[in-house]
Amino acid sequence: METRECKHVAIIMDGNGRWAKKQGKPRTAGHLVGSENVHTIAIAANELGVKYLTLFAFSTENWKRSKEEVSYLMGLPDIFFKKYMKEFIDRGYRIRIIGELEDLPKGTRQVLEDAEEESKENTGLNLIIAMNYGSQRELVLAANQYAKDVKEGKRELGINEEEFSQYLMTKDFPPVDLLIRTSGELRISNFLLWQIAYAELCFVKESWPEFTPEILKKCIENYQQRDRRFGGVSE
Ligand code: FPP
């Protein structure tokens, strides 16, 4: 049997807080270890042949957390890219951001936009960070933009799926092949609802700080063994 390519992996990086609590540490310590794991898993994903890795770093719902935690999460991209940007450039990775950047603190937005800009010529792994991202919001924004385009005479009324997907923040990326969620929760939590229409889902019990390259490899092997039919009949 031919091996199915696992081009696009998306991960809901859950369980940083619980992991930290178990170690008797503050939740922010879990996020810091979690951000280190972004580096580890990006390298592993690339070595396993993944071309697009989308990571849920901050959701539109995460603003409800304590001020301290939100502020810590907003500062993480700066720590992270200061430490790893040069290495990512050398490895040929391209950083992409999805989410509503205009609502982020100025400094956070700047760091993310700089990372995108600095790596835009790279053609290796696309490391896509979802920051202030919510899928329902993305779909509503897309619908509004399409309506505006129709009103202004730029578009015909009645578009197909392919055309609609061009209004999404993920317009430059292929659909998700494999969605992984760590820490045992069986939920999608408003992540890439359109893009996972035909994705395989993999829920693992380990928290994000405990998620290793070996577990990623197993998830991908498992994906490759599953019979993906896209609504058809297997041969
Ligand atoms: C969910 O775990 C995790 C988050 C809301 C944040 C995830 C962010 C990172 C892993 C770091 C991102 C790194 C960069 C470079 C942007 P949780 O805290 O909700 O865990 P819990 O369910 O155990 O409380």
py3Dmol code that shows the C-alpha trace and the ligand (Angstrom):
import py3Dmol

protein = """\
ATOM      1  CA  MET A   1       0.000   0.000   0.000  1.00  0.00           C
ATOM      2  CA  GLU A   2       1.264   3.451  -0.904  1.00  0.00           C
ATOM      3  CA  THR A   3       2.052   5.728   2.069  1.00  0.00           C
ATOM      4  CA  ARG A   4      -0.354   8.618   2.399  1.00  0.00           C
ATOM      5  CA  GLU A   5       1.349  11.946   2.670  1.00  0.00           C
ATOM      6  CA  CYS A   6       0.650  13.822   5.874  1.00  0.00           C
ATOM      7  CA  LYS A   7       1.212  17.321   4.583  1.00  0.00           C
ATOM      8  CA  HIS A   8      -0.647  19.441   7.103  1.00  0.00           C
ATOM      9  CA  VAL A   9      -0.749  18.708  10.833  1.00  0.00           C
ATOM     10  CA  ALA A  10      -2.657  20.949  13.238  1.00  0.00           C
ATOM     11  CA  ILE A  11      -2.278  20.722  17.014  1.00  0.00           C
ATOM     12  CA  ILE A  12      -4.387  21.945  19.917  1.00  0.00           C
ATOM     13  CA  MET A  13      -1.648  22.279  22.530  1.00  0.00           C
ATOM     14  CA  ASP A  14      -3.686  21.626  25.653  1.00  0.00           C
ATOM     15  CA  GLY A  15      -2.713  20.865  29.250  1.00  0.00           C
ATOM     16  CA  ASN A  16       0.088  23.310  30.064  1.00  0.00           C
ATOM     17  CA  GLY A  17      -1.749  24.535  33.157  1.00  0.00           C
ATOM     18  CA  ARG A  18      -2.518  21.077  34.540  1.00  0.00           C
ATOM     19  CA  TRP A  19       1.021  19.914  33.836  1.00  0.00           C
ATOM     20  CA  ALA A  20       2.445  22.868  35.784  1.00  0.00           C
ATOM     21  CA  LYS A  21       0.054  22.301  38.678  1.00  0.00           C
ATOM     22  CA  LYS A  22       1.201  18.685  38.943  1.00  0.00           C
ATOM     23  CA  GLN A  23       4.784  19.955  39.306  1.00  0.00           C
ATOM     24  CA  GLY A  24       3.696  22.463  41.950  1.00  0.00           C
ATOM     25  CA  LYS A  25       4.489  25.334  39.575  1.00  0.00           C
ATOM     26  CA  PRO A  26       2.440  28.323  38.348  1.00  0.00           C
ATOM     27  CA  ARG A  27       0.462  27.921  35.113  1.00  0.00           C
ATOM     28  CA  THR A  28       2.866  30.284  33.345  1.00  0.00           C
ATOM     29  CA  ALA A  29       5.714  27.803  33.917  1.00  0.00           C
ATOM     30  CA  GLY A  30       3.647  25.297  31.915  1.00  0.00           C
ATOM     31  CA  HIS A  31       3.298  27.765  29.070  1.00  0.00           C
ATOM     32  CA  LEU A  32       7.040  28.392  29.006  1.00  0.00           C
ATOM     33  CA  VAL A  33       7.819  24.667  28.789  1.00  0.00           C
ATOM     34  CA  GLY A  34       5.012  24.461  26.220  1.00  0.00           C
ATOM     35  CA  SER A  35       6.701  27.085  24.068  1.00  0.00           C
ATOM     36  CA  GLU A  36       9.991  25.150  24.243  1.00  0.00           C
ATOM     37  CA  ASN A  37       8.075  22.161  22.975  1.00  0.00           C
ATOM     38  CA  VAL A  38       6.888  24.167  19.972  1.00  0.00           C
ATOM     39  CA  HIS A  39      10.551  24.280  18.920  1.00  0.00           C
ATOM     40  CA  THR A  40      11.091  20.551  19.522  1.00  0.00           C
ATOM     41  CA  ILE A  41       7.927  19.482  17.714  1.00  0.00           C
ATOM     42  CA  ALA A  42       8.464  21.833  14.756  1.00  0.00           C
ATOM     43  CA  ILE A  43      11.823  20.172  14.088  1.00  0.00           C
ATOM     44  CA  ALA A  44      10.350  16.697  14.511  1.00  0.00           C
ATOM     45  CA  ALA A  45       7.408  17.477  12.223  1.00  0.00           C
ATOM     46  CA  ASN A  46       9.751  18.723   9.524  1.00  0.00           C
ATOM     47  CA  GLU A  47      11.865  15.573   9.801  1.00  0.00           C
ATOM     48  CA  LEU A  48       8.722  13.462   9.469  1.00  0.00           C
ATOM     49  CA  GLY A  49       7.880  15.153   6.164  1.00  0.00           C
ATOM     50  CA  VAL A  50       5.192  17.551   7.379  1.00  0.00           C
ATOM     51  CA  LYS A  51       5.055  20.714   5.247  1.00  0.00           C
ATOM     52  CA  TYR A  52       2.514  22.728   7.272  1.00  0.00           C
ATOM     53  CA  LEU A  53       2.285  22.694  11.061  1.00  0.00           C
ATOM     54  CA  THR A  54      -0.479  24.824  12.554  1.00  0.00           C
ATOM     55  CA  LEU A  55      -0.400  25.385  16.320  1.00  0.00           C
ATOM     56  CA  PHE A  56      -3.187  26.862  18.455  1.00  0.00           C
ATOM     57  CA  ALA A  57      -1.268  29.293  20.668  1.00  0.00           C
ATOM     58  CA  PHE A  58      -4.047  31.662  21.773  1.00  0.00           C
ATOM     59  CA  SER A  59      -7.761  31.467  21.075  1.00  0.00           C
ATOM     60  CA  THR A  60     -10.350  34.242  20.927  1.00  0.00           C
ATOM     61  CA  GLU A  61     -11.718  32.686  24.162  1.00  0.00           C
ATOM     62  CA  ASN A  62      -8.378  32.819  26.006  1.00  0.00           C
ATOM     63  CA  TRP A  63      -8.882  36.518  26.858  1.00  0.00           C
ATOM     64  CA  LYS A  64     -11.135  35.279  29.684  1.00  0.00           C
ATOM     65  CA  ARG A  65      -8.084  34.023  31.624  1.00  0.00           C
ATOM     66  CA  SER A  66      -6.468  36.054  34.408  1.00  0.00           C
ATOM     67  CA  LYS A  67      -4.717  39.270  33.423  1.00  0.00           C
ATOM     68  CA  GLU A  68      -1.382  37.806  34.507  1.00  0.00           C
ATOM     69  CA  GLU A  69      -1.773  34.687  32.387  1.00  0.00           C
ATOM     70  CA  VAL A  70      -2.931  36.614  29.301  1.00  0.00           C
ATOM     71  CA  SER A  71      -0.054  39.021  29.667  1.00  0.00           C
ATOM     72  CA  TYR A  72       2.412  36.144  30.008  1.00  0.00           C
ATOM     73  CA  LEU A  73       1.056  34.440  26.889  1.00  0.00           C
ATOM     74  CA  MET A  74       1.312  37.721  24.971  1.00  0.00           C
ATOM     75  CA  GLY A  75       4.973  37.980  25.923  1.00  0.00           C
ATOM     76  CA  LEU A  76       5.894  34.432  24.890  1.00  0.00           C
ATOM     77  CA  PRO A  77       6.305  35.027  21.133  1.00  0.00           C
ATOM     78  CA  ASP A  78       9.010  37.588  21.883  1.00  0.00           C
ATOM     79  CA  ILE A  79      10.969  35.182  24.129  1.00  0.00           C
ATOM     80  CA  PHE A  80      10.446  32.372  21.647  1.00  0.00           C
ATOM     81  CA  PHE A  81      11.475  34.146  18.446  1.00  0.00           C
ATOM     82  CA  LYS A  82      14.421  35.896  20.098  1.00  0.00           C
ATOM     83  CA  LYS A  83      15.708  32.457  20.995  1.00  0.00           C
ATOM     84  CA  TYR A  84      14.860  30.477  17.856  1.00  0.00           C
ATOM     85  CA  MET A  85      14.316  32.789  14.872  1.00  0.00           C
ATOM     86  CA  LYS A  86      17.858  32.548  13.567  1.00  0.00           C
ATOM     87  CA  GLU A  87      17.743  28.776  13.742  1.00  0.00           C
ATOM     88  CA  PHE A  88      14.379  28.697  11.951  1.00  0.00           C
ATOM     89  CA  ILE A  89      15.762  30.894   9.185  1.00  0.00           C
ATOM     90  CA  ASP A  90      18.812  28.616   8.834  1.00  0.00           C
ATOM     91  CA  ARG A  91      16.532  25.584   8.659  1.00  0.00           C
ATOM     92  CA  GLY A  92      14.462  27.253   5.920  1.00  0.00           C
ATOM     93  CA  TYR A  93      11.231  27.422   7.936  1.00  0.00           C
ATOM     94  CA  ARG A  94       8.640  29.984   7.059  1.00  0.00           C
ATOM     95  CA  ILE A  95       6.636  31.497   9.924  1.00  0.00           C
ATOM     96  CA  ARG A  96       2.990  32.308   9.221  1.00  0.00           C
ATOM     97  CA  ILE A  97       0.425  33.804  11.573  1.00  0.00           C
ATOM     98  CA  ILE A  98      -3.359  33.385  11.565  1.00  0.00           C
ATOM     99  CA  GLY A  99      -5.777  35.238  13.830  1.00  0.00           C
ATOM    100  CA  GLU A 100      -6.874  38.806  14.439  1.00  0.00           C
ATOM    101  CA  LEU A 101      -3.564  40.495  14.983  1.00  0.00           C
ATOM    102  CA  GLU A 102      -5.060  43.971  15.276  1.00  0.00           C
ATOM    103  CA  ASP A 103      -6.464  43.130  18.731  1.00  0.00           C
ATOM    104  CA  LEU A 104      -3.104  42.016  20.159  1.00  0.00           C
ATOM    105  CA  PRO A 105      -0.800  44.277  22.176  1.00  0.00           C
ATOM    106  CA  LYS A 106       1.324  46.304  19.763  1.00  0.00           C
ATOM    107  CA  GLY A 107       4.590  44.639  20.784  1.00  0.00           C
ATOM    108  CA  THR A 108       3.223  41.116  20.354  1.00  0.00           C
ATOM    109  CA  ARG A 109       1.822  41.955  16.941  1.00  0.00           C
ATOM    110  CA  GLN A 110       5.130  43.472  15.881  1.00  0.00           C
ATOM    111  CA  VAL A 111       7.109  40.373  16.915  1.00  0.00           C
ATOM    112  CA  LEU A 112       4.755  38.102  14.978  1.00  0.00           C
ATOM    113  CA  GLU A 113       4.735  40.280  11.873  1.00  0.00           C
ATOM    114  CA  ASP A 114       8.524  40.575  11.960  1.00  0.00           C
ATOM    115  CA  ALA A 115       8.857  36.776  12.136  1.00  0.00           C
ATOM    116  CA  GLU A 116       6.580  36.445   9.095  1.00  0.00           C
ATOM    117  CA  GLU A 117       8.423  39.121   7.167  1.00  0.00           C
ATOM    118  CA  GLU A 118      11.900  37.827   8.011  1.00  0.00           C
ATOM    119  CA  SER A 119      11.103  34.309   6.868  1.00  0.00           C
ATOM    120  CA  LYS A 120       8.907  35.068   3.849  1.00  0.00           C
ATOM    121  CA  GLU A 121      11.457  33.879   1.272  1.00  0.00           C
ATOM    122  CA  ASN A 122      11.839  30.478   2.949  1.00  0.00           C
ATOM    123  CA  THR A 123      10.370  27.429   1.281  1.00  0.00           C
ATOM    124  CA  GLY A 124      10.720  24.783   3.997  1.00  0.00           C
ATOM    125  CA  LEU A 125       8.286  23.894   6.773  1.00  0.00           C
ATOM    126  CA  ASN A 126       5.461  26.399   7.211  1.00  0.00           C
ATOM    127  CA  LEU A 127       5.178  26.935  10.956  1.00  0.00           C
ATOM    128  CA  ILE A 128       1.770  28.539  11.395  1.00  0.00           C
ATOM    129  CA  ILE A 129       0.963  30.115  14.757  1.00  0.00           C
ATOM    130  CA  ALA A 130      -2.712  30.736  15.515  1.00  0.00           C
ATOM    131  CA  MET A 131      -2.833  33.754  17.790  1.00  0.00           C
ATOM    132  CA  ASN A 132      -6.116  35.368  18.813  1.00  0.00           C
ATOM    133  CA  TYR A 133      -7.697  32.890  16.431  1.00  0.00           C
ATOM    134  CA  GLY A 134     -11.259  31.560  16.494  1.00  0.00           C
ATOM    135  CA  SER A 135     -12.714  29.583  13.630  1.00  0.00           C
ATOM    136  CA  GLN A 136     -16.280  30.909  13.862  1.00  0.00           C
ATOM    137  CA  ARG A 137     -14.915  34.439  13.832  1.00  0.00           C
ATOM    138  CA  GLU A 138     -12.792  33.591  10.795  1.00  0.00           C
ATOM    139  CA  LEU A 139     -15.882  32.276   8.955  1.00  0.00           C
ATOM    140  CA  VAL A 140     -17.942  35.341   9.857  1.00  0.00           C
ATOM    141  CA  LEU A 141     -15.173  37.666   8.682  1.00  0.00           C
ATOM    142  CA  ALA A 142     -14.970  35.702   5.427  1.00  0.00           C
ATOM    143  CA  ALA A 143     -18.743  35.900   4.886  1.00  0.00           C
ATOM    144  CA  ASN A 144     -18.739  39.643   5.562  1.00  0.00           C
ATOM    145  CA  GLN A 145     -15.878  40.239   3.168  1.00  0.00           C
ATOM    146  CA  TYR A 146     -17.567  38.199   0.466  1.00  0.00           C
ATOM    147  CA  ALA A 147     -20.842  40.132   0.937  1.00  0.00           C
ATOM    148  CA  LYS A 148     -18.898  43.385   0.655  1.00  0.00           C
ATOM    149  CA  ASP A 149     -17.212  42.205  -2.536  1.00  0.00           C
ATOM    150  CA  VAL A 150     -20.601  41.312  -4.048  1.00  0.00           C
ATOM    151  CA  LYS A 151     -22.060  44.664  -3.046  1.00  0.00           C
ATOM    152  CA  GLU A 152     -19.149  46.466  -4.634  1.00  0.00           C
ATOM    153  CA  GLY A 153     -19.509  44.434  -7.822  1.00  0.00           C
ATOM    154  CA  LYS A 154     -16.153  42.683  -7.411  1.00  0.00           C
ATOM    155  CA  ARG A 155     -17.739  39.211  -7.150  1.00  0.00           C
ATOM    156  CA  GLU A 156     -20.678  37.317  -8.601  1.00  0.00           C
ATOM    157  CA  LEU A 157     -23.343  36.063  -6.226  1.00  0.00           C
ATOM    158  CA  GLY A 158     -22.880  32.333  -5.556  1.00  0.00           C
ATOM    159  CA  ILE A 159     -19.410  30.951  -4.956  1.00  0.00           C
ATOM    160  CA  ASN A 160     -18.221  27.397  -4.455  1.00  0.00           C
ATOM    161  CA  GLU A 161     -16.167  25.878  -1.616  1.00  0.00           C
ATOM    162  CA  GLU A 162     -12.864  26.490  -3.353  1.00  0.00           C
ATOM    163  CA  GLU A 163     -13.675  30.162  -3.881  1.00  0.00           C
ATOM    164  CA  PHE A 164     -14.998  30.587  -0.343  1.00  0.00           C
ATOM    165  CA  SER A 165     -11.834  29.096   1.140  1.00  0.00           C
ATOM    166  CA  GLN A 166      -9.919  31.961  -0.475  1.00  0.00           C
ATOM    167  CA  TYR A 167     -11.602  34.294   2.034  1.00  0.00           C
ATOM    168  CA  LEU A 168     -10.182  32.387   4.997  1.00  0.00           C
ATOM    169  CA  MET A 169      -7.021  33.204   6.947  1.00  0.00           C
ATOM    170  CA  THR A 170      -5.674  29.853   5.788  1.00  0.00           C
ATOM    171  CA  LYS A 171      -6.108  30.606   2.083  1.00  0.00           C
ATOM    172  CA  ASP A 172      -2.446  29.860   1.341  1.00  0.00           C
ATOM    173  CA  PHE A 173      -2.454  26.457   3.059  1.00  0.00           C
ATOM    174  CA  PRO A 174      -3.827  23.040   2.065  1.00  0.00           C
ATOM    175  CA  PRO A 175      -6.601  21.445   4.156  1.00  0.00           C
ATOM    176  CA  VAL A 176      -5.573  19.815   7.447  1.00  0.00           C
ATOM    177  CA  ASP A 177      -4.765  16.088   7.124  1.00  0.00           C
ATOM    178  CA  LEU A 178      -4.298  15.314  10.795  1.00  0.00           C
ATOM    179  CA  LEU A 179      -5.570  17.164  13.858  1.00  0.00           C
ATOM    180  CA  ILE A 180      -3.980  16.304  17.185  1.00  0.00           C
ATOM    181  CA  ARG A 181      -5.213  17.395  20.610  1.00  0.00           C
ATOM    182  CA  THR A 182      -3.160  16.750  23.709  1.00  0.00           C
ATOM    183  CA  SER A 183      -4.241  16.268  27.302  1.00  0.00           C
ATOM    184  CA  GLY A 184      -7.192  13.938  26.850  1.00  0.00           C
ATOM    185  CA  GLU A 185      -9.985  16.386  25.997  1.00  0.00           C
ATOM    186  CA  LEU A 186     -12.234  15.298  23.124  1.00  0.00           C
ATOM    187  CA  ARG A 187     -13.122  18.741  21.761  1.00  0.00           C
ATOM    188  CA  ILE A 188     -12.265  20.915  18.751  1.00  0.00           C
ATOM    189  CA  SER A 189     -12.648  24.221  20.655  1.00  0.00           C
ATOM    190  CA  ASN A 190     -13.336  26.454  17.665  1.00  0.00           C
ATOM    191  CA  PHE A 191     -10.115  25.511  15.838  1.00  0.00           C
ATOM    192  CA  LEU A 192     -10.017  25.295  12.005  1.00  0.00           C
ATOM    193  CA  LEU A 193     -13.625  24.052  11.680  1.00  0.00           C
ATOM    194  CA  TRP A 194     -13.718  24.440   7.897  1.00  0.00           C
ATOM    195  CA  GLN A 195     -10.164  23.207   7.330  1.00  0.00           C
ATOM    196  CA  ILE A 196     -10.600  19.899   9.228  1.00  0.00           C
ATOM    197  CA  ALA A 197     -13.626  18.773   7.187  1.00  0.00           C
ATOM    198  CA  TYR A 198     -11.800  15.598   6.070  1.00  0.00           C
ATOM    199  CA  ALA A 199      -9.003  15.461   8.660  1.00  0.00           C
ATOM    200  CA  GLU A 200      -8.238  12.428  10.783  1.00  0.00           C
ATOM    201  CA  LEU A 201      -8.490  13.212  14.491  1.00  0.00           C
ATOM    202  CA  CYS A 202      -5.967  12.045  17.064  1.00  0.00           C
ATOM    203  CA  PHE A 203      -6.520  12.631  20.763  1.00  0.00           C
ATOM    204  CA  VAL A 204      -3.632  11.808  23.076  1.00  0.00           C
ATOM    205  CA  LYS A 205      -3.624  11.667  26.867  1.00  0.00           C
ATOM    206  CA  GLU A 206      -0.257  13.380  27.364  1.00  0.00           C
ATOM    207  CA  SER A 207      -0.279  17.104  28.075  1.00  0.00           C
ATOM    208  CA  TRP A 208       1.455  19.447  25.620  1.00  0.00           C
ATOM    209  CA  PRO A 209       4.686  19.702  27.675  1.00  0.00           C
ATOM    210  CA  GLU A 210       4.817  15.882  27.700  1.00  0.00           C
ATOM    211  CA  PHE A 211       4.109  15.495  23.979  1.00  0.00           C
ATOM    212  CA  THR A 212       7.241  14.083  22.313  1.00  0.00           C
ATOM    213  CA  PRO A 213       8.516  13.561  18.748  1.00  0.00           C
ATOM    214  CA  GLU A 214       7.873   9.811  19.290  1.00  0.00           C
ATOM    215  CA  ILE A 215       4.183  10.464  20.012  1.00  0.00           C
ATOM    216  CA  LEU A 216       3.962  12.701  16.936  1.00  0.00           C
ATOM    217  CA  LYS A 217       5.518   9.931  14.859  1.00  0.00           C
ATOM    218  CA  LYS A 218       2.965   7.437  16.179  1.00  0.00           C
ATOM    219  CA  CYS A 219       0.076   9.794  15.370  1.00  0.00           C
ATOM    220  CA  ILE A 220       1.381  10.217  11.815  1.00  0.00           C
ATOM    221  CA  GLU A 221       1.936   6.457  11.352  1.00  0.00           C
ATOM    222  CA  ASN A 222      -1.557   5.861  12.626  1.00  0.00           C
ATOM    223  CA  TYR A 223      -2.876   8.423  10.127  1.00  0.00           C
ATOM    224  CA  GLN A 224      -0.999   6.712   7.313  1.00  0.00           C
ATOM    225  CA  GLN A 225      -2.565   3.378   8.159  1.00  0.00           C
ATOM    226  CA  ARG A 226      -6.117   4.666   8.234  1.00  0.00           C
ATOM    227  CA  ASP A 227      -8.234   4.259   5.139  1.00  0.00           C
ATOM    228  CA  ARG A 228      -9.244   7.748   4.097  1.00  0.00           C
ATOM    229  CA  ARG A 229     -12.229   7.685   1.768  1.00  0.00           C
ATOM    230  CA  PHE A 230     -13.456  11.304   1.506  1.00  0.00           C
ATOM    231  CA  GLY A 231     -17.031  10.038   1.562  1.00  0.00           C
ATOM    232  CA  GLY A 232     -16.415   7.415  -1.131  1.00  0.00           C
ATOM    233  CA  VAL A 233     -16.130   3.634  -0.885  1.00  0.00           C
ATOM    234  CA  SER A 234     -12.825   1.891  -0.155  1.00  0.00           C
ATOM    235  CA  GLU A 235     -11.394  -0.327  -2.866  1.00  0.00           C
TER     236      GLU A 235
END
"""
ligand_1 = """\
24
FPP
C -3.808 25.353 26.672
O -3.384 24.735 27.857
C -2.724 26.143 26.143
C -2.772 27.468 25.868
C -3.984 28.299 26.023
C -1.586 28.182 25.394
C -0.702 27.401 24.511
C 0.537 28.138 24.261
C 1.748 27.570 24.154
C 1.968 26.115 24.211
C 2.941 28.398 23.909
C 2.862 29.049 22.579
C 4.161 29.440 22.120
C 4.420 30.408 21.240
C 5.784 30.572 20.800
C 3.442 31.349 20.715
P -4.037 25.176 29.209
O -3.183 26.189 29.849
O -5.448 25.565 28.968
O -3.966 23.873 30.060
P -5.033 23.376 31.124
O -6.220 22.919 30.332
O -4.318 22.272 31.782
O -5.336 24.521 32.026
"""
view = py3Dmol.view(width=600, height=400)
view.addModel(protein, "pdb")
view.setStyle({"model": 0}, {"cartoon": {"style": "trace"}})
view.addModel(ligand_1, "xyz")
view.setStyle({"model": 1}, {"stick": {}})
view.zoomTo()
view.show()
